Amino acid sequence: MEATELVLNVEGLRLIATALAIGLAAIGPGIGIGIVASGALQAIGRNPEIQGTVVTYMFLGIAFTEALAIFGLVISFLIGFNVL
């Protein structure tokens, strides 16, 4: 195998790793945000008086869950730009 073929192969594998990193990192937070929103809607439906409190905690949970996707995005950038 020539050196140029090896370099192209490594670049291709790096692109696949980048796509897998952000793809897999988006699955968990996507499911988590759905569960958080579902739970908040059920709580508000059962007890409408606590809507303000539930919505506040819902947004807090969504923010923490979305942080996981941002970590995955950063890792995918590090892989894509050959830092890792």
C-alpha positions as CSV (number, residue, x, y, z in Angstrom):
1,M,0.0,0.0,0.0
2,E,1.4,3.4,-1.0
3,A,1.7,6.3,1.4
4,T,-0.9,8.4,-0.4
5,E,-3.4,5.6,-0.3
6,L,-2.8,5.3,3.5
7,V,-3.3,9.0,4.0
8,L,-6.6,8.9,2.1
9,N,-7.7,6.0,4.1
10,V,-7.0,7.7,7.4
11,E,-8.8,10.9,6.2
12,G,-11.9,8.8,5.3
13,L,-11.8,7.0,8.6
14,R,-11.6,10.4,10.4
15,L,-14.6,11.6,8.6
16,I,-16.6,8.5,9.5
17,A,-15.5,8.9,13.1
18,T,-16.6,12.6,13.1
19,A,-20.0,11.7,11.7
20,L,-20.4,8.8,14.2
21,A,-19.4,11.1,17.2
22,I,-22.0,13.7,16.5
23,G,-24.6,11.2,15.3
24,L,-24.4,9.1,18.5
25,A,-24.1,12.2,20.7
26,A,-27.4,13.6,19.3
27,I,-29.4,10.4,19.9
28,G,-29.3,10.4,23.7
29,P,-30.2,14.1,24.2
30,G,-32.9,13.9,21.7
31,I,-34.6,11.0,23.6
32,G,-33.9,12.8,26.9
33,I,-35.5,16.0,25.8
34,G,-38.6,14.1,24.6
35,I,-38.9,12.4,28.0
36,V,-38.4,15.7,29.9
37,A,-41.1,17.5,27.8
38,S,-43.5,14.5,28.1
39,G,-43.1,14.4,31.8
40,A,-43.7,18.2,32.1
41,L,-46.8,18.1,29.9
42,Q,-48.2,15.2,32.0
43,A,-47.5,17.1,35.2
44,I,-49.1,20.3,33.9
45,G,-52.1,18.3,32.6
46,R,-52.7,16.7,36.0
47,N,-52.1,19.9,38.0
48,P,-52.3,23.1,36.0
49,E,-51.6,25.3,39.0
50,I,-47.9,24.3,39.1
51,Q,-47.3,25.2,35.4
52,G,-44.7,28.0,36.2
53,T,-42.6,25.7,38.4
54,V,-42.8,22.8,36.1
55,V,-41.9,24.9,33.0
56,T,-38.9,26.3,34.9
57,Y,-37.6,22.9,35.8
58,M,-38.3,21.6,32.3
59,F,-36.2,24.3,30.7
60,L,-33.4,23.6,33.2
61,G,-33.5,19.9,32.4
62,I,-33.5,20.6,28.6
63,A,-30.5,22.9,29.0
64,F,-28.6,20.2,30.9
65,T,-29.6,17.5,28.4
66,E,-28.6,19.7,25.5
67,A,-25.1,20.2,27.0
68,L,-24.4,16.6,26.3
69,A,-25.1,17.1,22.6
70,I,-22.7,20.1,22.7
71,F,-20.0,18.0,24.3
72,G,-20.5,15.5,21.4
73,L,-20.2,18.3,18.9
74,V,-17.0,19.5,20.4
75,I,-15.5,16.0,20.3
76,S,-16.6,15.6,16.7
77,F,-14.8,18.9,15.8
78,L,-11.7,17.7,17.6
79,I,-11.7,14.5,15.6
80,G,-12.5,16.2,12.3
81,F,-9.8,18.8,12.7
82,N,-7.2,16.2,13.6
83,V,-6.7,17.3,17.2
84,L,-7.6,13.9,18.6
